Amino acid sequence: MLKTRTYGDSGSWVVLLHGGPAAWGYLSPVAEVLAEKFRVLEPFQRTGPGHPIKVSDHIADLEEVIRHFCPAEKVTLLGHSWGAMLALAYAAFSQKRLNSLVLVGCGAFDLTSRELMQRTLKKRMTQDLQKKLNALNQKNGDPDRNLAAMGLAIRPLYCLDARPQPELPQCNAMTHHETWQDMLKCQEKRIYPQAFACIDLPAIMLHGEYDPHPGREIHRELKKYIPHMEFRQWQDCGHDPWLEKRVSRDFYDLLIRWLSEKSQT
């Protein structure tokens, strides 16, 4: 069983899926706000050692967590970044335990969107930041700490006017690499996003316009397979809407209202 933090003691279940892959722990601020109206699970996704970790391993782990904590109830999956991609992959595997899907800052499932993201990151890159990243890449220290340090260093490329993260993510470099490589293979084999065509659940994508992940393009691609998916994008917002000073209140208001409506249907 994965390490899992729980919040709240009443209401329908919301399962938070962190990004990375393998950057767990940082969604606690979202969990604490949602816990006022919902019961919240925050599983720390799998890390090694063992065989190379695949998307299917994360799906199996998530199934075990939901079975254990919510054996007789349906849940909403709320995924951020890579976690949004995992939410979709799990929903394509099984929908019988799900109420709805919320995708925050969802990652890309097509080459065009990834190339657009890379162009945006390149445009925002400064010489000082590039030197810092080069030094981290060449550092022979703990790869997990290096990955965490790199994630912290590139936050200005992803966030517009965000508060500091109350809890910095813990990282596992090997799991990050293995999981992402398997997701890319699944896309090359046309498993994803094609498998999402079976998803028949309420779904919404929440995105910041400043997020280098191109929200409108990613949503356009996903709507080919999930035509009913809703979309909301905020102008003054980056990759972490709950931390953005000009957007966080609106983000929570919309999120709580949407979750409340869908949990009653």
N, C-alpha and C positions, 0 to 999 in steps of 0.2 A: 504494500500500500504506500502511495506517495505521501510525503509529509504534506499536511493540509491544515491551514488555519481556518477557523470558523468565526463568523460574526453574526450578531443578531439572534433573537429568539422567537420571532414570529414573522408571518408573511410567507410568500412563495420563495422558492430557492433561485438564487442567481449564482452561477459558477464563473469566476473570473479567470481568464486565461492570459498569462503574461506573454510578453514578446521575447525577442532575442534572435533565434531560439536560445534557450538556456540563460535567461536573465530574470530570475525570479525574485519576488519579494516587494517590488516597487509599487504594486497596485493597492497596498494597504490604505492609502487615503480614499480611494474609490470605495473600497469595502466598508470603511468606517462610516461614510456618508450613507451608503445604501442600507447599512444595517439598521438605520432608524425605521425603515419600512419593510425590509426584506431579510431573509436569512441568506447568508453569503458564504460560499466556499471559495477558498483561494489555494488551489493545489500547486505545489512546487513541482514542476514537470520533471520527468526522468532525466537523470544524468548517468554516465558510465559508472563503473567499468562493465565490460561485457562485449557483446557483438556490436557492430556498427548500428547506431540507433536510427530507426526509420520513422517516417510519419505514422505508419501502422502501429508502431510501438506506443507512440503518444496517444493514438486513438484507443488502444486497448487499456492503457493506464487510466484514461479519462472515463471509460466505461466502468472500470472497477471502482473508481471514486464515486461516481454517480450511484451505482448499485449499492455501495456501502452506506452512504449518507442519506440518500433519497430513494429507498427501495420501492416506495409506493406513490411517489410524487414526480411530476414533471418539472423540469428546470429550464431556465433561460441561460444560454451561453453568452457571456459578454467577453469578447476577445479583443486584445489590443495588439496591433502590428502583426507579428507572426502568430500570436494567439487568435487573431481574427481568422487567419488562414486555417488554423487547427480547428476552430469552431465549424467552419464550412466543411472541412474534411470529415469531422465527426458526424455532422448532420447528413452527409452523403452516405455514411456507413449505417447510421440508424437514427430515426426520428421519433421512435416510440417513447423516449424518455424526455423529449424536448417540448417546451412551450414556444420558444422564439429564439431569434439570433440577433445580437447587437455586435456590429463590427466597427471598432474604433481605430482609425488610422490603418486600415487594412493594407497588407502587402500586395504586391503585383503578381498576376497570374499569366501575363503575356510579355513578350519581348519588347514590344513598343513602349509599354508603360515603364518597364525597367530601364530602358535606354533614356527615356525622358527624365526619370529620376536621377540617373547618373549625370546627365547634362546639368540638371539643377544643382546637384551637389558640387560639381566642378565649378560652376559659375560662382557659388558662394564661398568656395575654398580660398583662404588667405595663405600667404607665404608662411606666416608664423605658425598657423595651424598645421600646414603640410609638413613643416619641419618637426613639429611635435609628434605627429603621427608616424613619420619616418623613424624617429627615435624609438617610439614604442614598438614598432615592427622589428627593429634591430635588437631590442632588449632581450637578454637571455634569462630573464627572471621567470617568475610563475606565470604561465600563459593565461590562467584564469584571471589573475590580477591585472595583467596587461590588457585583456579584453575589456574588463570593467573600466580601466583607466581610459581606454580608447573610446568607449561609449560615453563617458563623461566629457571627454575632450570635444567630441563632435556634436554635443547638444546644441551649440549655436547654429549649426546647419539645419537643425530640425525644429527648434523652438523659437518663437518670435519674442514674446514678453512673458516668460514663464517664471513662476516661483521655483526655488530650488526643490529638488526631490526630497521629501521628508525621510524616505528610506532608500538608500542607494541599492541598486540591484546586485545580487550575487550572480556570478557568471561561471559557466563551465565551457571552456574554449573547444574541447573535443566534441561535446554534444552539440554545440552551436554549429560547428562545421559539418558534422555528420548529418544532422537533421536538415540543414539547409540544402546540402548536396542531394539528399534524397528527394526533397520537395522539387528541386529543379529537374531531377530525373523523371518524377511523376508528371511534370508539365511537358517535358520533352516527349514522353510516351502518350501524351494527350489523355492522361487519367484525370488531371485537374486542368482547367475548371469544368471539363465536360461532365464529370460525375455529379456536379451540382444541379443538373437538370431535374433530378428527382426530388429536390428539396421543396416541400410544400408547407412552409412554416412562415409566420410573420417574421420579417427580417428588415433591419434598418442599418444603413452605413452612415457613421458620423465621422466627419473629416474636417481638418483645418486646411484652409487654402494655402498657408505657408508650408505645410507638410510637404517635403520633397516627394513623397509618394503621391503621384498625380491622381487625386481623388476622383475627379469626374471621368477620367479615362478608365480607371479601375472599375468604377461603378458601371460604366457603359459596357465593359467587357462582361462583368458578372450578370448584368441584366439579360444578356443573351440566353442565360441558363436559368436565372431566377428573375423573371420579368416583373414580379410584384415587389421586388426589393425597393424600399424607400431610401431616400438620400437627403442628408442635411450637411451643408458645408458652411463653416464660419470664416469670414474674411480675415479677422485679426487673430489667427490661431494656427499653431503648429501641430506637431505630432502628438502632444499630450494635452488634450483640451481641458482636462480637470485641473491642470496647473497654470494654464494661460490666464493672466490677470483680467483681461477684458472679456473673457468668454466663459470662465469656469462656472459662474452662477447659471448662465443660460444653458450650459451643457448639462448640469445636474438637474435643472428644472425640466428640460426636455426628456432626459433619460428617465427620471423617476415617473414622469407622467406617462411616457410610452410603456415602461415596464408595468405600471399599474394597470393600464388598459389591456395589455396583452395577457396578463396573468388572470384576468377575469373572463376572457373569451374562451 
